[in-house]
């Protein structure tokens, strides 16, 4: 297990089991890992916090280091879910509907699996 987080609060409260393997880093900065060094690169509820140009960098790094990849992003299917997302995700920079996310994955060359979270 290897990982990183931009939240110093989260890092301080990490469990004793994983704390030695998790460090501070921004998702858009180059990862310290070699090409395809990671068996499964996972990003859970992180990428919505990035502006579009940083999102492209992060997806590129996930592709580069992971033999496989899985990401979860917040999205919406209607204006009600968009409103709920805007209220919940106060640090969100990327408010994209499902079709926009899928379009960006293609444009940025992301080849891994993905899933969406909605705020109904």
Buried (B, 14 or more C-beta within 10 A) or exposed (E): EBBBBBEEEEBEEBEEEEEEEBEEBBBBEEBEBEEEBBEEBBBEEBBBBBEEEBBBBBBBBBBBBBEEBBBBBBBBEEEEBBEBBEEEBEEBEBBBBEEEBBEBBEEBEBEBEBEBBBBE
